[in-house]
Amino acid sequence: MSGWVGAKKTGYVRQSSASGQFKHPKSIVHPFWTQRRMWCLLSVHFNGVDLRFAFPQELDHFLEILEQKHLPSGFSLLPGQQRVGRPNNHWLSRLPAKAKRWKFRQQLCDFLRNRPQVRQFRSFYAANVVQTEFEGVYRSIHGAAGIRGAD
């Protein structure tokens, strides 16, 4: 499951003492993982390229990027990363070279938009949409501490 879609292992909650004084934020298991009992995984094999999607948001993001005539740089897809070397930890950098050609991307996007399995995958999540934000749960200890711009 991708962190860029909202899958986080740890969340942080604010704590206060009986007198109302702020205490150090508490680390918890993020409620993202316990929001549903069953998850669906879409596996796609297209012309020698294997893809897996855990959420419709991943699929939407994938299609949004691949449908662009010119692929964005890795730095634009990883905001907040240091600009040293080449970003090699984004899914686009791991995509095979043949899958980056414009003609191949057009065929792949058409394939993903018209498959009944993709519609089934989307309908699985349509009734109970995957939440990525939870009230009172912060992504970082700094966000829970109330530091501006941290979360």
N, C-alpha and C positions, 0 to 999 in steps of 0.2 A: 504494500500500500504506500502511496506516495505522500511524503511530507508536504509537497507543494499543493496538494489538494486539501490538506487540513488534517491529515492523520498524524496525531501527536501521541507519543507514549506517556508523557508526563504533563500534568497541568499544575497550576499553582492557585491557591485560594488565599484570600486575605484573612487574617486572624486578628482578634482583639481580645484584650484581657477583660475581666469582669468590670473593671472601671472604665472600659472603653478605649484604653490605650492601644495603639497599634503594636502588634507583635510581628516577628519575622514570618513571611509567607510560608504556608505549608505546601509541601510537594504531595501530589495525589496521582493516582492512575487516572489518566485523562478519560472523561466520560464518552469520548468518541468511540472507544472500543466496546462499551457495554450498551450502546443504544439499540442494538438489534442482535438477534440470535443467529440469523443466517446472513451470509454475504454471498454475492454472486461474482464470478470471475468470467470475463469474456476473453477467450483465447482466439486469436485470429492468425491464420496462416495464409499469406497472400504472396504468390510468386517467390517463394523462398525466404520471405521475411516473416518472422514470428513476433506477434505483439500480444500483450496482455493488459487488460484494463480492469480495474477493481471498482471504479465508480463512473457514472455518466459524466461527471465533471472532468475526469481524466480524458475521456473520449472527446468531449467537446473542446477541451484545450488542445488536444492533439490535432483535431480537424482544423481548428482555428489557425494553428501555426502552419500546418502543411498546405492549406489552401492559399497561402500567400505566395505570390509569384516569386519573390525573393525571400529566402529564409532569413530570420533574424539572427543576430550574433548571439553567442552564448552568454555574453555579458548582459545583454538586454533581457534575457530570460532568467537571469539570476541576480535580481537586484540586491544590493548590499554586499556583494562579494568583492573581495580585493581584486584589483585589476593587475595581477601578476601572473604571467604565463597565459596559457589557454585554459578556459573553463572546461574541465573534462568530466564533471559530475552531473551533467544535465542529460536527460534522455535523448535530446537531439544530437549530442555529441556521440552517443552510443548507437545511433541509428546507422545501419549499413549504408555505404556510399551509394549503392544502386537505388536505395529508397529515397535519396535526396534529389534525384533528377525530377524535373518538373512534370514530364509525361507520366512517370511512375507514380508520383504523388497524386496527380489528377485521377488516375485509375484506382489507386488505393482509396482515396476519399469517396469516389463514386461507389466502390465496393462496400465501404463501411456505411454509407448512407442508405443503401438499398438492400441489405441483408436482413432476412427475417430474424436471425439470431440476435442482431443488434437491437431490433425492436423489442424482442423478448427481454433482453438485458435491461433496456430502458424501462420497460413496463414493470420489471421486478422492483425497481427503486421508485417508481412513480407513486405508488400508494403510500410509501413511507420514506420520504426524502432523507438522505443522509445529512445530518447536521454537522457543521464544522465549528460553529461558535456556540458556546454555552454560557449562560449568564452566571457571573461570579467566578468563572474559571478563566485563568489567564495563561497565555502561551509561554511566558517567561517570568522569572522571579522578579525582574525589574518592572514588568507590567503590573504584577500583583502588588508591588511596593508603591505603585502610583507614579513612577517616573515617566514623564511625558515623552511620547514618541517611542517608547520601549515595546509596546505591543501592537 
